[in-house]
Structures are given as structure tokens and as C-alpha cells.
């Protein structure tokens, strides 16, 4: 549905986050008029209006920014407001009186933040009760939002999805027995992602099968220094490499030469990193969480292991490395799963259709 041939919307979300950048670019490329708002820092090349730096606690800045956002909304007169991430931008849009309002949850805002304090739970609950519609990327987020007071009828489960070029890598890959086997970890180096499990499993694998594996950790976070020290203490300096964040082109190249994708989080929603690994034909080994079970069936298209269990992870890595047919079978299944359920362009079309339906009902 178009309004005057060009739908108008306002996007509120952290500009430094890749997911927000992709949303901005998608709607701009689709011909929508986008007014993006974000707290600093705003990366170069991102068209976004700054709400200023958050020197004080974020919650205070949100309270102080609500009147300004309200003024912007009154001036810009958007047909819909889309707020990305509930506790910050969803709450800001709610305080500013944005209507109609669609809010997207990406994981920790539903699975972790409400447990931190009664205040967090109260304001997140207010957002999910107030929003005209809510989007989550996993069914566990739907359950969490319902527990916070949301109406199930106003929730849609739509994963963010991956680009077609990654799927092309998986479609044309042919798994074969080779050495070294490359094992890739691309999650942030933060406690919730349990990166130490990856390194401890790597130590076990290297000890039992020296010289056969190459482990890569791509990313950054508060645990980077401690992970580097752990690599040294486990005598893994020749087998493990820590890299900075990879740009999309670099990541695509790395995934094309990766055999096994590993992620060790203790809490997660649908991980775009997991979907990227599946699309590129890597064999996925991830923690046994509800969101991961929506995508991975052990023994069929990957493997699940208990959170923090480096022994089970090591066994899964070794087993997959020595069974190229298992990895090839998983590749074929995962390519089809991504094609059917997790292509970015298809899933964002669902978001557009959802917005059009909301606007039709509101009119």
C-alpha cells in the first residue's frame, strides 16, 4: 500500500548496529521516505539524525529526549513509527506518543533486560502493551512478549534473514575432505556468548588431532583481552586466530572457506550469524537453546550441545570434521531452509506487507 505513491515512515534505532543500518537502507531503496533517529555515535555514511551522546545513563537520556522526538514526529507527520529494540528506542517512541507504532525485539531486550530489575520489566511491559504491532525473530521472543503483557494477535515472528549472495555460496559449495578444517566463531566476545567454551573445545580438538584444524574468532568485545590470554594459556597460539569485525565482503569470503560454524551463547534469539553460516554451507554447531532448535536438528542439518559443555562441543567438531558426507547432507538441507525461511529480501517484504496492513486498518 502506498500513500501519495510514497509511504512515509520514521525509523528509530541505534545507527551503529548493522541491523538498523540494513533496515534504513532497505526502506530507502524501496522508495520510502525515512527519517532515522539514533543516539551517538553515528557511523560515517549513515543517513541518521542524532539524538546526542549518552554521557549519562541511557534511561535518563531517553527521558530527556522524549519531548524532542515528539516534536520531530509532530513536524514530520510519519504514517508509522518503527522502533528497533524495546528497552531503548521502543520506550522512547512510547514516551513520545508515537502512533501507529511497530516495535522490533531482537533478543536480549526480551530474554535478558526484563530480568535485570523491576523497573526494566515495567517499562518493557509498557512498550509491548502499547505498540500497535510487535516483531520478533524467534518464537521464544513471542512467548516472552506475551509474558510481558503483549497480545499474541499483535505479534509476528519474522527473522532478519541473510543476503542472496551468501546463499549462492552455499548452493555452489561442494563439501570435501580436506585439511586443515576451518572452524569459525563470529559472535561478540561478551559473557553471554561464552567464547571461552569455543577455546576450551578447540584445545581438546587440537590435543586429540594436532595439525588438522584452524580456529578463527572474528569479533570484538569486553572479553577480547582475556580470550587472548586464554589462547596463550591453552597453548593455542598456532591454532587459533582472533580477528576484528569483518566487513560483509570479507565475511562472505571467510564463510566460503569455512567448514564448521560454532556459536556458544547461553541465551539467544534467532542469530543472523547462524543463518549466515547455514546459507554459506558451513556445518553449524550451536548451543541447545529454544531459538536454535527452530533451525537446527541434531544429526540432520547440524548439531546442538549443552551450554558451557566444551567436551560435547569438541566431540561435535571432531565428528563433523571426519564425516564430510554428514556435512554435505547438512549443506543441502540448510540451503533449502534459508531459501524458504530466511532470505533478507523475502522477510523484509513480509515487514512491508505488515506495515501496509496496519496502515490500511488505521485508515
C-alpha positions as a Markdown table, in Angstrom:
| # | Residue | x | y | z |
|---|---|---|---|---|
| 1 | Unk | 0.0 | 0.0 | 0.0 |
| 2 | Unk | 1.3 | 3.4 | -0.9 |
| 3 | Unk | 0.3 | 6.8 | 0.5 |
| 4 | Unk | 0.7 | 9.5 | -2.2 |
| 5 | Unk | 2.8 | 7.0 | -4.1 |
| 6 | Unk | 5.5 | 7.1 | -1.4 |
| 7 | Unk | 4.9 | 5.7 | 2.1 |
| 8 | Unk | 6.4 | 7.8 | 4.9 |
| 9 | Unk | 7.9 | 6.3 | 8.0 |
| 10 | Unk | 10.2 | 7.1 | 10.8 |
| 11 | Unk | 12.9 | 4.7 | 12.0 |
| 12 | Unk | 14.2 | 4.8 | 15.5 |
| 13 | Unk | 17.2 | 2.6 | 16.2 |
| 14 | Unk | 20.9 | 2.5 | 17.1 |
| 15 | Unk | 22.7 | 3.6 | 14.0 |
| 16 | Unk | 25.9 | 1.8 | 14.9 |
| 17 | Unk | 24.1 | -1.5 | 14.8 |
| 18 | Unk | 24.2 | -3.4 | 11.5 |
| 19 | Unk | 20.6 | -4.5 | 11.7 |
| 20 | Unk | 19.4 | -0.9 | 11.9 |
| 21 | Unk | 21.6 | 0.1 | 9.0 |
| 22 | Unk | 20.1 | -2.6 | 6.9 |
| 23 | Unk | 16.6 | -1.5 | 7.8 |
| 24 | Unk | 17.4 | 2.1 | 6.8 |
| 25 | Unk | 18.9 | 1.1 | 3.5 |
| 26 | Unk | 16.1 | -1.3 | 2.7 |
| 27 | Unk | 13.3 | 1.2 | 3.1 |
| 28 | Unk | 15.3 | 4.0 | 1.4 |
| 29 | Unk | 16.0 | 1.7 | -1.6 |
| 30 | Unk | 12.3 | 0.8 | -1.7 |
| 31 | Unk | 11.4 | 4.4 | -2.2 |
| 32 | Unk | 10.1 | 5.1 | 1.3 |
| 33 | Unk | 10.8 | 8.4 | 3.0 |
| 34 | Unk | 12.8 | 7.5 | 6.0 |
| 35 | Unk | 13.7 | 9.8 | 9.0 |
| 36 | Unk | 16.1 | 7.8 | 11.1 |
| 37 | Unk | 16.9 | 8.8 | 14.6 |
| 38 | Unk | 19.6 | 7.5 | 16.9 |
| 39 | Unk | 21.8 | 8.3 | 19.8 |
| 40 | Unk | 25.5 | 8.8 | 19.0 |
| 41 | Unk | 27.8 | 7.5 | 17.8 |
| 42 | Unk | 26.5 | 7.6 | 14.2 |
| 43 | Unk | 28.9 | 5.9 | 11.7 |
| 44 | Unk | 30.1 | 7.8 | 8.6 |
| 45 | Unk | 27.9 | 7.3 | 5.6 |
| 46 | Unk | 24.7 | 6.6 | 7.6 |
| 47 | Unk | 21.8 | 9.0 | 7.0 |
| 48 | Unk | 20.5 | 9.5 | 10.5 |
| 49 | Unk | 19.6 | 12.4 | 12.8 |
| 50 | Unk | 21.5 | 12.4 | 16.0 |
| 51 | Unk | 19.8 | 12.4 | 19.4 |
| 52 | Unk | 23.1 | 13.3 | 21.0 |
| 53 | Unk | 25.6 | 11.3 | 23.0 |
| 54 | Unk | 24.6 | 9.2 | 26.0 |
| 55 | Unk | 27.0 | 10.5 | 28.6 |
| 56 | Unk | 24.5 | 9.9 | 31.4 |
| 57 | Unk | 22.8 | 6.6 | 31.9 |
| 58 | Unk | 20.8 | 5.7 | 28.8 |
| 59 | Unk | 17.5 | 5.7 | 30.6 |
| 60 | Unk | 18.0 | 9.3 | 31.6 |
| 61 | Unk | 18.8 | 10.4 | 28.0 |
| 62 | Unk | 15.7 | 8.6 | 26.8 |
| 63 | Unk | 13.6 | 10.6 | 29.2 |
| 64 | Unk | 15.3 | 13.8 | 28.2 |
| 65 | Unk | 14.9 | 13.1 | 24.5 |
| 66 | Unk | 11.2 | 12.2 | 24.5 |
| 67 | Unk | 10.0 | 15.8 | 24.0 |
| 68 | Unk | 12.4 | 16.3 | 21.1 |
| 69 | Unk | 11.2 | 13.1 | 19.4 |
| 70 | Unk | 7.6 | 14.2 | 20.0 |
| 71 | Unk | 8.4 | 17.5 | 18.2 |
| 72 | Unk | 10.0 | 15.7 | 15.3 |
| 73 | Unk | 7.0 | 13.4 | 15.0 |
| 74 | Unk | 4.6 | 16.3 | 15.0 |
| 75 | Unk | 6.6 | 18.1 | 12.3 |
| 76 | Unk | 7.5 | 15.1 | 10.1 |
| 77 | Unk | 4.0 | 13.5 | 10.5 |
| 78 | Unk | 5.0 | 9.9 | 9.7 |
| 79 | Unk | 2.5 | 7.4 | 8.7 |
| 80 | Unk | 4.1 | 4.9 | 11.0 |
| 81 | Unk | 6.9 | 4.8 | 13.5 |
| 82 | Unk | 9.2 | 1.7 | 13.6 |
| 83 | Unk | 11.3 | 1.4 | 16.7 |
| 84 | Unk | 14.1 | -1.1 | 16.8 |
| 85 | Unk | 14.9 | -2.7 | 20.2 |
| 86 | Unk | 12.4 | -2.5 | 23.0 |
| 87 | Unk | 14.0 | -1.0 | 26.2 |
| 88 | Unk | 15.7 | 1.9 | 24.5 |
| 89 | Unk | 14.0 | 3.0 | 21.3 |
| 90 | Unk | 10.7 | 1.2 | 21.8 |
| 91 | Unk | 10.4 | 3.0 | 25.1 |
| 92 | Unk | 11.5 | 6.3 | 23.6 |
| 93 | Unk | 8.8 | 6.1 | 20.9 |
| 94 | Unk | 6.2 | 5.1 | 23.5 |
| 95 | Unk | 7.1 | 8.1 | 25.7 |
| 96 | Unk | 6.9 | 10.4 | 22.6 |
| 97 | Unk | 3.4 | 9.2 | 21.9 |
| 98 | Unk | 4.3 | 7.7 | 18.5 |
| 99 | Unk | 1.2 | 6.2 | 16.8 |
| 100 | Unk | 0.9 | 3.9 | 15.0 |
| 101 | Unk | 3.9 | 2.2 | 16.4 |
| 102 | Unk | 5.6 | -1.1 | 15.4 |
| 103 | Unk | 8.4 | -2.3 | 17.6 |
| 104 | Unk | 11.0 | -4.9 | 16.9 |
| 105 | Unk | 12.6 | -7.2 | 19.5 |
| 106 | Unk | 16.0 | -8.8 | 18.8 |
| 107 | Unk | 16.7 | -11.0 | 21.8 |
| 108 | Unk | 18.2 | -9.5 | 24.9 |
| 109 | Unk | 15.5 | -6.9 | 25.2 |
| 110 | Unk | 13.0 | -9.7 | 25.9 |
| 111 | Unk | 15.2 | -12.5 | 27.2 |
| 112 | Unk | 17.6 | -10.6 | 29.5 |
| 113 | Unk | 16.6 | -7.0 | 30.2 |
| 114 | Unk | 13.3 | -7.7 | 32.0 |
| 115 | Unk | 15.1 | -9.9 | 34.5 |
| 116 | Unk | 17.6 | -7.2 | 35.5 |
| 117 | Unk | 15.2 | -5.1 | 37.5 |
| 118 | Unk | 11.6 | -4.4 | 38.3 |
| 119 | Unk | 12.0 | -1.0 | 36.6 |
| 120 | Unk | 13.2 | -2.6 | 33.3 |
| 121 | Unk | 10.3 | -5.1 | 33.4 |
| 122 | Unk | 7.8 | -2.3 | 34.0 |
| 123 | Unk | 8.9 | -0.1 | 31.1 |
| 124 | Unk | 9.4 | -3.0 | 28.7 |
| 125 | Unk | 5.9 | -4.3 | 29.6 |
| 126 | Unk | 4.5 | -0.8 | 28.9 |
| 127 | Unk | 6.1 | -0.8 | 25.4 |
| 128 | Unk | 4.7 | -4.2 | 24.4 |
| 129 | Unk | 1.3 | -3.4 | 25.7 |
| 130 | Unk | 1.2 | 0.0 | 23.9 |
| 131 | Unk | 2.6 | -1.0 | 20.5 |
| 132 | Unk | 0.2 | -1.5 | 17.6 |
| 133 | Unk | 2.4 | -4.4 | 16.5 |
| 134 | Unk | 5.5 | -6.3 | 17.6 |
| 135 | Unk | 8.0 | -8.2 | 15.6 |
| 136 | Unk | 10.3 | -10.9 | 17.0 |
| 137 | Unk | 12.8 | -13.1 | 15.2 |
| 138 | Unk | 12.1 | -16.3 | 17.2 |
| 139 | Unk | 9.1 | -17.9 | 18.8 |
| 140 | Unk | 10.8 | -17.7 | 22.2 |
| 141 | Unk | 10.5 | -13.9 | 21.8 |
| 142 | Unk | 6.8 | -14.2 | 21.1 |
| 143 | Unk | 6.4 | -16.2 | 24.3 |
| 144 | Unk | 8.5 | -13.6 | 26.2 |
| 145 | Unk | 6.5 | -10.7 | 24.9 |
| 146 | Unk | 3.2 | -12.4 | 25.8 |
| 147 | Unk | 4.5 | -13.0 | 29.3 |
| 148 | Unk | 5.2 | -9.2 | 29.5 |
| 149 | Unk | 1.6 | -8.4 | 28.6 |
| 150 | Unk | 1.5 | -8.3 | 24.8 |
| 151 | Unk | -1.4 | -9.6 | 22.8 |
| 152 | Unk | -0.4 | -12.6 | 20.7 |
| 153 | Unk | -2.5 | -11.4 | 17.8 |
| 154 | Unk | -0.3 | -8.3 | 17.6 |
| 155 | Unk | 3.0 | -10.3 | 17.3 |
| 156 | Unk | 4.7 | -11.5 | 14.1 |
| 157 | Unk | 7.7 | -13.8 | 14.0 |
| 158 | Unk | 10.0 | -12.6 | 11.2 |
| 159 | Unk | 13.7 | -13.4 | 11.2 |
| 160 | Unk | 16.0 | -10.7 | 9.8 |
| 161 | Unk | 17.4 | -13.0 | 7.2 |
| 162 | Unk | 20.6 | -13.1 | 5.0 |
| 163 | Unk | 21.6 | -11.7 | 1.6 |
| 164 | Unk | 21.3 | -13.8 | -1.6 |
| 165 | Unk | 25.0 | -13.8 | -2.2 |
| 166 | Unk | 25.6 | -15.9 | 0.9 |
| 167 | Unk | 23.0 | -18.4 | -0.3 |
| 168 | Unk | 24.8 | -18.6 | -3.6 |
| 169 | Unk | 28.0 | -19.6 | -1.7 |
| 170 | Unk | 26.2 | -22.5 | -0.1 |
| 171 | Unk | 24.4 | -23.5 | -3.3 |
| 172 | Unk | 27.7 | -23.9 | -5.2 |
| 173 | Unk | 29.8 | -25.3 | -2.4 |
| 174 | Unk | 30.7 | -29.0 | -2.5 |
| 175 | Unk | 31.9 | -30.4 | 0.8 |
| 176 | Unk | 35.0 | -32.5 | 0.7 |
| 177 | Unk | 37.6 | -34.0 | 3.0 |
| 178 | Unk | 40.5 | -31.5 | 3.3 |
| 179 | Unk | 43.0 | -30.2 | 5.8 |
| 180 | Unk | 43.0 | -28.0 | 7.7 |
| 181 | Unk | 39.4 | -27.9 | 8.7 |
| 182 | Unk | 38.4 | -24.3 | 9.4 |
| 183 | Unk | 36.2 | -23.6 | 12.4 |
| 184 | Unk | 34.7 | -20.1 | 12.7 |
| 185 | Unk | 33.2 | -18.2 | 15.6 |
| 186 | Unk | 31.6 | -14.8 | 14.8 |
| 187 | Unk | 29.7 | -13.8 | 18.0 |
| 188 | Unk | 30.7 | -10.9 | 20.2 |
| 189 | Unk | 33.3 | -11.5 | 22.8 |
| 190 | Unk | 31.0 | -10.9 | 25.7 |
| 191 | Unk | 30.0 | -13.1 | 28.7 |
| 192 | Unk | 26.5 | -14.0 | 27.3 |
| 193 | Unk | 28.2 | -15.6 | 24.2 |
| 194 | Unk | 30.5 | -17.8 | 26.3 |
| 195 | Unk | 33.5 | -17.5 | 23.9 |
| 196 | Unk | 35.7 | -19.4 | 26.4 |
| 197 | Unk | 33.7 | -22.6 | 25.6 |
| 198 | Unk | 34.9 | -22.3 | 22.0 |
| 199 | Unk | 38.5 | -22.0 | 23.0 |
| 200 | Unk | 38.4 | -24.8 | 25.6 |
| 201 | Unk | 36.8 | -27.1 | 23.0 |
| 202 | Unk | 39.5 | -26.0 | 20.5 |
| 203 | Unk | 42.2 | -27.1 | 22.9 |
| 204 | Unk | 40.6 | -30.6 | 23.3 |
| 205 | Unk | 40.3 | -31.0 | 19.5 |
| 206 | Unk | 43.8 | -29.8 | 18.8 |
| 207 | Unk | 45.2 | -32.2 | 21.5 |
| 208 | Unk | 43.4 | -35.2 | 20.1 |
| 209 | Unk | 44.1 | -34.3 | 16.4 |
| 210 | Unk | 47.0 | -31.9 | 16.1 |
| 211 | Unk | 47.6 | -30.0 | 12.9 |
| 212 | Unk | 44.2 | -30.8 | 11.3 |
| 213 | Unk | 42.2 | -27.8 | 12.5 |
| 214 | Unk | 42.3 | -24.0 | 12.1 |
| 215 | Unk | 40.1 | -21.9 | 14.5 |
| 216 | Unk | 39.1 | -18.3 | 13.9 |
| 217 | Unk | 37.3 | -15.9 | 16.3 |
| 218 | Unk | 36.1 | -12.9 | 14.4 |
| 219 | Unk | 34.7 | -10.1 | 16.5 |
| 220 | Unk | 35.3 | -7.8 | 19.5 |
| 221 | Unk | 34.0 | -7.2 | 23.0 |
| 222 | Unk | 34.9 | -6.8 | 26.6 |
| 223 | Unk | 36.4 | -10.3 | 26.8 |
| 224 | Unk | 38.9 | -9.9 | 24.0 |
| 225 | Unk | 41.9 | -9.4 | 26.2 |
| 226 | Unk | 41.0 | -12.3 | 28.4 |
| 227 | Unk | 40.4 | -14.6 | 25.4 |
| 228 | Unk | 43.8 | -13.7 | 24.1 |
| 229 | Unk | 45.3 | -14.7 | 27.4 |
| 230 | Unk | 43.3 | -17.9 | 27.4 |
| 231 | Unk | 44.6 | -18.8 | 24.0 |
| 232 | Unk | 48.1 | -18.4 | 25.3 |
| 233 | Unk | 47.5 | -20.4 | 28.5 |
| 234 | Unk | 45.9 | -23.3 | 26.4 |
| 235 | Unk | 48.9 | -23.3 | 24.0 |
| 236 | Unk | 46.6 | -22.4 | 21.1 |
| 237 | Unk | 48.6 | -19.6 | 19.5 |
| 238 | Unk | 49.4 | -21.7 | 16.4 |
| 239 | Unk | 45.8 | -23.0 | 16.0 |
| 240 | Unk | 43.6 | -20.0 | 16.9 |
| 241 | Unk | 43.4 | -16.6 | 15.4 |
| 242 | Unk | 41.4 | -13.6 | 16.8 |
| 243 | Unk | 40.4 | -11.1 | 14.1 |
| 244 | Unk | 38.5 | -7.8 | 14.2 |
| 245 | Unk | 34.9 | -7.5 | 13.0 |
| 246 | Unk | 34.6 | -8.4 | 9.3 |
| 247 | Unk | 33.0 | -6.2 | 6.7 |
| 248 | Unk | 30.3 | -8.0 | 4.7 |
| 249 | Unk | 32.5 | -8.8 | 1.7 |
| 250 | Unk | 35.3 | -10.1 | 4.0 |
| 251 | Unk | 32.8 | -12.2 | 5.9 |
| 252 | Unk | 31.4 | -13.7 | 2.7 |
| 253 | Unk | 34.9 | -14.7 | 1.7 |
| 254 | Unk | 35.7 | -16.2 | 5.1 |
| 255 | Unk | 32.4 | -18.2 | 5.2 |
| 256 | Unk | 33.2 | -19.6 | 1.7 |
| 257 | Unk | 36.4 | -21.1 | 3.1 |
| 258 | Unk | 34.9 | -22.2 | 6.4 |
| 259 | Unk | 33.9 | -25.8 | 7.1 |
| 260 | Unk | 32.3 | -25.5 | 10.5 |
| 261 | Unk | 30.4 | -22.6 | 12.2 |
| 262 | Unk | 30.3 | -22.6 | 16.0 |
| 263 | Unk | 28.4 | -20.4 | 18.5 |
| 264 | Unk | 28.2 | -20.9 | 22.3 |
| 265 | Unk | 25.7 | -18.4 | 23.7 |
| 266 | Unk | 23.8 | -19.1 | 26.9 |
| 267 | Unk | 20.8 | -17.0 | 25.8 |
| 268 | Unk | 19.8 | -16.2 | 22.2 |
| 269 | Unk | 17.1 | -15.4 | 19.8 |
| 270 | Unk | 17.4 | -16.2 | 16.1 |
| 271 | Unk | 21.1 | -15.5 | 15.3 |
| 272 | Unk | 21.8 | -13.8 | 12.0 |
| 273 | Unk | 25.3 | -15.2 | 12.3 |
| 274 | Unk | 23.9 | -18.7 | 12.5 |
| 275 | Unk | 21.8 | -18.1 | 9.4 |
| 276 | Unk | 24.8 | -16.7 | 7.5 |
| 277 | Unk | 26.8 | -19.8 | 8.3 |
| 278 | Unk | 23.9 | -22.1 | 7.2 |
| 279 | Unk | 23.4 | -20.1 | 4.0 |
| 280 | Unk | 27.1 | -20.4 | 3.1 |
| 281 | Unk | 27.1 | -24.1 | 3.6 |
| 282 | Unk | 29.1 | -24.3 | 6.8 |
| 283 | Unk | 28.2 | -27.1 | 9.2 |
| 284 | Unk | 26.5 | -25.4 | 12.2 |
| 285 | Unk | 27.2 | -26.4 | 15.8 |
| 286 | Unk | 25.4 | -24.3 | 18.3 |
| 287 | Unk | 24.1 | -24.4 | 21.9 |
| 288 | Unk | 20.9 | -26.2 | 22.7 |
| 289 | Unk | 18.6 | -23.3 | 23.0 |
| 290 | Unk | 14.9 | -22.9 | 22.0 |
| 291 | Unk | 15.7 | -20.4 | 19.3 |
| 292 | Unk | 18.4 | -22.6 | 17.8 |
| 293 | Unk | 16.1 | -25.6 | 17.8 |
| 294 | Unk | 13.9 | -23.7 | 15.4 |
| 295 | Unk | 16.7 | -24.0 | 12.9 |
| 296 | Unk | 18.9 | -27.0 | 13.8 |
| 297 | Unk | 18.0 | -30.6 | 14.3 |
| 298 | Unk | 21.0 | -32.6 | 15.6 |
| 299 | Unk | 22.1 | -35.3 | 13.3 |
| 300 | Unk | 20.1 | -33.8 | 10.4 |
| 301 | Unk | 21.4 | -30.4 | 9.5 |
| 302 | Unk | 23.9 | -29.6 | 12.3 |
| 303 | Unk | 24.5 | -30.2 | 16.0 |
| 304 | Unk | 23.4 | -28.9 | 19.3 |
| 305 | Unk | 25.4 | -29.1 | 22.5 |
| 306 | Unk | 24.7 | -28.1 | 26.1 |
| 307 | Unk | 25.6 | -24.5 | 27.2 |
| 308 | Unk | 29.2 | -24.4 | 28.5 |
| 309 | Unk | 30.0 | -28.1 | 27.6 |
| 310 | Unk | 33.3 | -27.9 | 25.8 |
| 311 | Unk | 33.6 | -31.7 | 25.8 |
| 312 | Unk | 30.3 | -32.1 | 23.8 |
| 313 | Unk | 31.4 | -29.3 | 21.5 |
| 314 | Unk | 34.8 | -30.8 | 20.9 |
| 315 | Unk | 33.2 | -34.2 | 20.1 |
| 316 | Unk | 30.7 | -32.5 | 17.7 |
| 317 | Unk | 33.5 | -30.6 | 15.9 |
| 318 | Unk | 35.7 | -33.8 | 15.5 |
| 319 | Unk | 32.7 | -35.8 | 14.4 |
| 320 | Unk | 31.7 | -33.4 | 11.7 |
| 321 | Unk | 35.3 | -32.9 | 10.5 |
| 322 | Unk | 35.7 | -36.7 | 9.9 |
| 323 | Unk | 32.4 | -37.1 | 8.2 |
| 324 | Unk | 32.2 | -34.9 | 5.0 |
| 325 | Unk | 29.1 | -36.7 | 3.9 |
| 326 | Unk | 27.3 | -35.6 | 7.0 |
| 327 | Unk | 28.4 | -32.0 | 6.3 |
| 328 | Unk | 27.3 | -32.3 | 2.7 |
| 329 | Unk | 23.8 | -33.6 | 3.7 |
| 330 | Unk | 23.5 | -30.7 | 6.2 |
| 331 | Unk | 24.6 | -28.2 | 3.5 |
| 332 | Unk | 21.8 | -29.3 | 1.1 |
| 333 | Unk | 19.2 | -29.1 | 3.9 |
| 334 | Unk | 20.3 | -25.7 | 5.2 |
| 335 | Unk | 20.4 | -24.1 | 1.8 |
| 336 | Unk | 16.8 | -25.1 | 1.4 |
| 337 | Unk | 15.9 | -23.8 | 4.9 |
| 338 | Unk | 17.5 | -20.5 | 4.2 |
| 339 | Unk | 15.9 | -20.2 | 0.8 |
| 340 | Unk | 12.5 | -20.9 | 2.3 |
| 341 | Unk | 12.6 | -19.1 | 5.6 |
| 342 | Unk | 15.5 | -16.7 | 5.9 |
| 343 | Unk | 16.2 | -14.6 | 2.9 |
| 344 | Unk | 16.5 | -10.9 | 3.8 |
| 345 | Unk | 14.6 | -9.6 | 0.8 |
| 346 | Unk | 11.7 | -12.0 | 1.4 |
| 347 | Unk | 11.4 | -11.4 | 5.1 |
| 348 | Unk | 11.6 | -7.6 | 4.7 |
| 349 | Unk | 8.8 | -7.9 | 2.1 |
| 350 | Unk | 6.8 | -9.5 | 4.9 |
| 351 | Unk | 7.6 | -6.5 | 7.1 |
| 352 | Unk | 6.4 | -4.2 | 4.3 |
| 353 | Unk | 3.2 | -6.1 | 3.9 |
| 354 | Unk | 2.7 | -6.0 | 7.7 |
| 355 | Unk | 3.1 | -2.2 | 7.7 |
| 356 | Unk | 0.7 | -1.8 | 4.8 |
| 357 | Unk | -1.9 | -3.9 | 6.6 |
| 358 | Unk | -1.5 | -1.8 | 9.8 |
| 359 | Unk | -1.9 | 1.4 | 7.8 |
| 360 | Unk | -5.0 | 0.1 | 6.0 |
| 361 | Unk | -6.6 | -0.8 | 9.3 |
| 362 | Unk | -5.7 | 2.6 | 10.8 |
| 363 | Unk | -7.1 | 4.5 | 7.9 |
